[in-house]
Amino acid sequence: MVENNSQPLKQRPRKKKRRLRKPIRIFLWCVGIGTTLSLGNYVVKAFTTQDPANLVAALVTNQNDHSQANEQQTNGFIQDPQTTDSNSSLVDDSKNGSTTDSSNENSDDSNTITKNDSTKDHSSLQVENESEKITEPIATILVDAGHGGIDPGMTVFDEAGQPVWMEKNINLNAALKFKEAMAWINPDIRVLLTRDGDFATTGDQYENYSEVTELTNRTNMVSAYGANYYLSLHCNSGGSSQSGVELYVRSNDSFSNTLAQNVFQAFEAIGWSDRQSVITTDSHPLHVVDLAGVPSMLVEMGYMTDPEDLAQLVDDQQLTTLMEQLAAAYSEMILSSK
């Protein structure tokens, strides 16, 4: 038997791991990631930052483009009678009105209009007369653009039988211009519109439409919104020999009877028409004049069946001048009655 004298091998003691290596690695990773992100952000900024002057120029260009888009205007005389836009019953803003320079600002005639504030530039007049801008209006005029929506009023057709001019659109254009003119002449007089688009105030459904209901709805707006005066704008029609302006008032309405004479003088000052007449509702009853309950006038601005009258009615500049004179006549009468 052989005796085993070998001794067991001694194992080396394991070295303890240095516990600082892992925190150091984590720290180095964080530093590396932070440095990478900072460098990337710097590179992005370097390539995307624009010259401030270029940014301002771009902003001005965008604003100019937006302004030019808002300033595009159309008279919109030819429209389908069945086209409807809204059933709104009252409009206190006229956003679709067109702004046109007056052709008679330099006239020496005493009957031409004058501004309350000579510093205002009529060419840049904004079509606004919001009630919140007038703390205490001295008067409120409800202006009614006759017809609208499914009721086109008098219509002029071409040889092919297509509508060329519709009374409802001429009336609306005139109403918007009157509101604009009054805001320039006397901003203390508030102007409300029964409609500011091509629609009937009671709706545009043929089966539900009633002329009497429509006219009653418009006159009811007078009391509903506290208007002091009512003005209805229309165009006339008749035989080929008929032309001129006709004003309809109540015989017992002293304000409107006096105003009618002033209106004629103002119209004569611009050579609008030499054929004028005042007609009382005693001989020709009118719903909107008799039932308004306040000084009321219906203005037949001219005959669409007369070529000369029609040419004036559809001329944007001449219609602007006419509404300026009408607004001036109202302003003078209202101020003199206070």
C-alpha positions in Angstrom: 0.0 0.0 0.0 1.4 3.2 -1.1 1.0 6.0 1.2 -0.1 9.2 -0.5 2.0 12.0 0.9 0.6 14.7 -1.5 -0.8 17.8 0.0 -3.9 19.5 -1.1 -3.3 22.5 -3.4 -3.9 25.9 -1.8 -6.5 28.0 -3.7 -5.7 31.6 -4.3 -8.0 34.0 -2.5 -10.3 35.8 -5.0 -9.7 39.4 -5.4 -12.6 41.6 -4.5 -14.2 43.5 -7.4 -13.7 47.2 -7.3 -17.2 48.6 -6.8 -16.3 52.0 -8.2 -16.1 50.8 -11.8 -19.9 50.6 -12.4 -20.7 54.1 -11.0 -17.9 55.5 -13.1 -19.2 53.8 -16.2 -22.7 55.2 -15.5 -21.3 58.7 -15.0 -19.3 58.5 -18.3 -22.4 57.3 -20.2 -24.4 60.2 -18.9 -21.7 62.7 -19.8 -21.5 61.1 -23.3 -25.2 61.2 -23.9 -25.5 64.8 -22.6 -22.7 65.9 -24.9 -24.3 64.1 -27.9 -27.7 65.8 -27.3 -26.2 69.2 -26.9 -24.1 68.8 -30.0 -27.2 67.6 -32.0 -29.3 70.5 -30.7 -26.6 73.0 -31.7 -26.4 71.5 -35.2 -30.2 71.7 -35.6 -30.3 75.3 -34.6 -27.4 76.1 -36.9 -29.3 74.8 -39.9 -32.8 76.1 -39.0 -32.3 79.5 -37.5 -33.4 82.3 -39.9 -32.4 85.8 -40.1 -34.8 87.9 -38.0 -35.1 90.3 -40.9 -36.3 87.5 -43.2 -38.9 86.4 -40.6 -40.3 89.9 -40.4 -40.4 90.2 -44.1 -42.3 86.9 -44.3 -44.7 88.0 -41.7 -45.4 91.3 -43.5 -45.9 89.4 -46.8 -48.5 87.0 -45.1 -50.4 90.0 -43.6 -50.5 91.8 -46.9 -51.8 88.6 -48.7 -54.5 88.3 -46.0 -55.5 91.9 -46.4 -55.7 91.7 -50.1 -57.9 88.6 -49.8 -60.3 90.5 -47.5 -60.4 93.5 -49.8 -61.6 91.6 -52.8 -65.2 92.7 -53.5 -68.0 91.7 -55.8 -71.3 93.4 -56.5 -73.0 90.0 -56.9 -75.9 91.4 -58.9 -76.6 88.2 -60.8 -77.7 85.4 -58.4 -80.1 82.5 -58.4 -83.3 83.6 -56.6 -83.3 80.3 -54.8 -79.8 80.7 -53.4 -80.0 81.1 -49.6 -77.3 82.2 -47.2 -78.8 82.7 -43.8 -82.0 83.2 -41.8 -80.7 85.9 -39.6 -83.3 88.4 -38.6 -81.0 91.3 -37.8 -77.6 92.4 -38.8 -75.5 95.0 -37.0 -72.4 94.6 -39.0 -71.9 95.0 -42.8 -68.8 92.9 -43.7 -69.7 92.6 -47.3 -70.0 96.4 -48.0 -67.7 97.9 -50.6 -65.6 101.0 -50.0 -65.5 103.6 -52.7 -64.1 107.1 -52.8 -66.7 109.8 -53.2 -66.7 111.7 -56.4 -68.2 114.9 -54.9 -65.9 115.5 -51.9 -64.5 118.7 -53.5 -67.9 120.1 -54.6 -68.7 123.7 -53.7 -72.4 123.1 -53.7 -73.9 123.9 -50.3 -76.1 120.8 -50.5 -73.2 118.3 -50.8 -72.3 116.3 -47.7 -69.7 117.3 -45.1 -67.8 115.3 -42.6 -68.0 115.8 -38.8 -64.3 114.9 -38.5 -62.2 116.3 -41.3 -59.2 114.1 -40.3 -61.0 110.9 -41.5 -60.0 109.5 -44.8 -63.1 108.3 -46.7 -61.0 106.1 -49.0 -59.8 104.0 -46.1 -63.1 103.9 -44.3 -63.9 100.6 -42.7 -67.4 99.3 -43.1 -68.1 99.2 -39.4 -70.5 100.8 -37.1 -70.7 98.3 -34.2 -73.0 99.3 -31.4 -70.2 98.7 -28.8 -68.2 101.5 -30.5 -71.0 103.9 -29.9 -71.6 104.2 -26.2 -74.8 106.3 -26.5 -76.0 106.7 -30.1 -78.1 109.8 -30.6 -80.4 107.8 -32.9 -80.8 104.4 -34.6 -81.9 103.9 -38.2 -83.1 100.5 -39.3 -82.3 100.3 -43.1 -84.2 97.7 -45.0 -82.9 96.4 -48.3 -86.1 95.5 -50.1 -86.8 91.9 -51.2 -84.1 89.2 -50.9 -83.6 85.5 -51.1 -86.4 83.8 -53.1 -88.0 87.3 -53.7 -85.7 88.9 -56.3 -88.0 92.0 -56.9 -87.7 93.6 -60.3 -85.4 91.7 -62.7 -83.9 92.8 -66.0 -83.3 89.9 -68.4 -81.0 89.8 -71.5 -82.1 88.7 -75.0 -81.5 85.0 -74.1 -83.8 85.3 -71.1 -81.1 85.2 -68.5 -81.3 87.6 -65.5 -78.8 90.4 -65.7 -79.9 92.8 -62.9 -81.9 91.9 -59.8 -83.5 94.6 -57.6 -82.7 92.7 -54.4 -79.0 93.0 -55.1 -79.1 96.6 -56.0 -81.1 97.3 -52.8 -78.6 95.4 -50.7 -75.6 97.2 -52.2 -77.3 100.6 -51.5 -78.1 99.6 -47.9 -74.5 98.6 -47.2 -73.3 101.9 -48.8 -75.7 103.9 -46.6 -74.4 102.2 -43.5 -70.8 102.9 -44.6 -71.6 106.5 -45.4 -73.3 107.2 -42.1 -70.3 105.8 -40.2 -68.2 108.4 -42.0 -70.6 111.3 -41.8 -72.0 110.9 -38.3 -70.7 107.9 -36.3 -73.0 108.9 -33.4 -76.0 107.6 -35.5 -76.2 103.8 -35.4 -77.4 102.0 -38.5 -78.8 98.5 -38.4 -79.7 96.4 -41.4 -82.6 94.0 -41.8 -80.4 91.8 -43.9 -76.7 91.9 -45.1 -77.0 89.0 -47.6 -79.2 87.5 -50.2 -81.9 85.9 -47.9 -85.4 86.5 -46.7 -85.5 87.3 -43.0 -88.2 84.7 -42.4 -86.6 81.9 -44.4 -86.3 80.9 -48.0 -88.6 77.9 -48.3 -91.1 78.5 -51.0 -93.9 76.5 -49.3 -93.5 78.5 -46.1 -92.8 82.0 -47.6 -95.4 84.7 -47.2 -94.8 88.3 -48.3 -97.1 89.7 -45.6 -95.2 87.7 -42.9 -91.9 88.8 -44.3 -92.9 92.5 -44.3 -94.3 92.2 -40.8 -91.1 90.6 -39.6 -89.1 93.5 -40.9 -91.3 96.2 -39.3 -91.3 94.3 -36.0 -87.5 94.7 -35.9 -88.1 98.5 -35.4 -89.5 98.0 -31.9 -87.5 94.9 -31.1 -84.2 96.7 -31.5 -85.3 100.2 -30.5 -84.9 101.9 -33.8 -85.9 105.6 -34.1 -86.2 105.7 -37.9 -87.1 103.2 -40.6 -85.7 103.5 -44.2 -86.7 101.1 -46.9 -84.7 101.0 -50.2 -86.2 99.8 -53.5 -86.0 100.2 -57.2 -89.0 101.0 -59.4 -90.5 99.6 -62.6 -93.0 100.9 -65.1 -93.4 102.0 -68.6 -90.6 103.1 -70.9 -91.4 106.8 -70.3 -91.3 106.6 -66.5 -88.1 107.5 -64.6 -86.9 109.4 -61.5 -87.1 109.1 -57.7 -90.2 108.5 -55.7 -90.4 108.9 -51.9 -93.3 107.4 -49.9 -94.2 108.7 -46.4 -97.2 109.0 -44.1 -99.1 112.2 -44.4 -99.0 112.8 -40.7 -95.2 112.1 -40.4 -93.8 115.6 -40.3 -90.2 114.5 -39.9 -90.3 112.3 -43.0 -92.1 114.9 -45.1 -89.5 117.5 -44.3 -86.8 115.0 -44.8 -88.2 114.2 -48.2 -87.7 117.7 -49.4 -84.1 117.7 -48.1 -83.4 114.4 -49.8 -84.6 115.8 -53.2 -82.3 118.8 -52.7 -79.4 116.5 -52.0 -80.1 114.3 -55.0 -80.4 117.4 -57.3 -77.0 118.5 -56.0 -75.4 115.5 -57.6 -77.6 115.5 -60.7 -79.2 112.2 -59.8 -82.7 112.8 -61.3 -84.8 115.8 -62.4 -88.1 113.8 -61.9 -89.0 113.6 -58.3 -92.2 113.1 -56.4 -93.4 112.6 -52.8 -96.3 110.1 -52.4 -98.2 109.7 -49.2 -99.5 106.3 -48.1 -103.0 107.8 -48.0 -103.2 107.2 -51.7 -100.7 104.3 -51.9 -100.7 102.3 -48.6 -97.4 100.6 -47.9 -97.0 97.9 -45.1 -93.5 98.9 -44.1 -94.2 102.6 -43.9 -97.6 102.5 -42.3 -96.8 99.9 -39.6 -93.3 100.8 -38.7 -94.5 103.0 -35.8 -91.6 105.5 -36.2 -90.8 108.2 -38.9 -90.5 106.0 -42.0 -89.7 106.5 -45.6 -89.6 104.2 -48.6 -87.2 105.4 -51.3 -87.7 104.2 -54.9 -84.2 105.1 -56.1 -84.9 104.9 -59.8 -86.7 102.9 -62.5 -84.9 99.7 -63.6 -87.1 99.8 -66.7 -85.5 103.2 -67.7 -82.0 102.7 -69.3 -80.6 105.9 -67.8 -81.9 105.2 -64.3 -80.6 101.6 -64.5 -77.2 102.8 -65.6 -76.9 105.0 -62.5 -78.3 102.3 -60.2 -75.7 99.7 -61.2 -72.8 102.1 -61.3 -71.0 101.5 -58.0 -69.5 105.0 -57.8 -72.8 106.8 -58.5 -74.7 104.6 -56.0 -72.1 105.4 -53.4 -72.6 109.1 -54.0 -76.3 108.8 -53.8 -76.2 107.0 -50.4 -73.8 109.5 -49.1 -76.3 112.3 -49.9 -79.1 110.3 -48.4 -77.1 109.6 -45.2 -76.2 113.3 -45.0 -79.8 114.4 -45.3 -80.8 112.0 -42.4 -77.9 113.2 -40.3 -78.9 116.9 -40.7 -82.5 116.2 -39.9 -81.8 114.2 -36.8 -79.3 116.7 -35.5 -81.7 119.6 -36.1 -84.5 117.7 -34.3 -82.5 117.2 -31.1 
